[in-house]
Amino acid sequence: MKNFTKLMIAIMALLVVGTSCSKYPGFKKDKQGFYYKFYTVNKEEAQPQLGDIVEMTFGLHTKDSVLFENAPLNEMIVESLYPGDIFAAIQKMHLGDSATFIMNGDTFFYYFWRQEFPFDNKDLYFDMKLNHILPKEEYEEMQAERAKQYEAMVEGYKVSEDSLINDYIVKNKIKVKPTDDGLYFMKNVSGSGNVITNGSRVSVHYTGKLIDGSVFDSSIEQGTPFELTVGEGQVIPGWEKALLLMRGGDKATVLIPSKLAYGSRGADYVIPPYSPLIFEMEIISVE
């Protein structure tokens, strides 16, 4: 009788396993709800932990459509956005493992991209290979070192700004005195149009340069003058101050210290921190 009971329990267990995996032959179901199949397993290797950075190769597809294939992925492992999401799946892997995970596309797209899943078949397949794990502690050390290097670089820009401005003034034989806040305004052509005041609607052609002469922006190259309303904070403070010294038809060269431009932040990976800027400006119209 005992042997018969054990046999029935074993059969029931097999039926449960078979039922849980019959939807996707060859796949197993994780207790968190996703399905998985491993092709390479390295149980002796490390598994990703929260805060680690993983470097992976991944593909993403439905049963009928490929979204990504053999794409690189560098991602920090964070708390799951919902039970059984891709972060939970990745933590099931070991370094060097390759696997496919199946998840509900509706749920994934909603939590990760706030979009509706665009396919009728709701199964979303993730083909993953875990190539490298950067532990959280090592990553934090790297970030701290990078922060120190960046701070040193910024301090270097800050210290050199005054000498860069002085060198430019000497080299270009500039005789005008700066305003109280350090703006150098050199009028090249005097126009006869309306005087610019706060609230004026102005059309301007300009070329912006770093102090070494390299151009970072130009309305002339774009083919369209820049339009703004003066005094509404649409441009850097140095521009506002320069415009209030101009009228329609004026052309001027303006040297703007960083405190009236982008300061310690710089801008768009093009303008370094503490960069004085040169602008060639032409007032096309004033309303």
Disulfide bonds with the S-S distance in Angstrom:
none
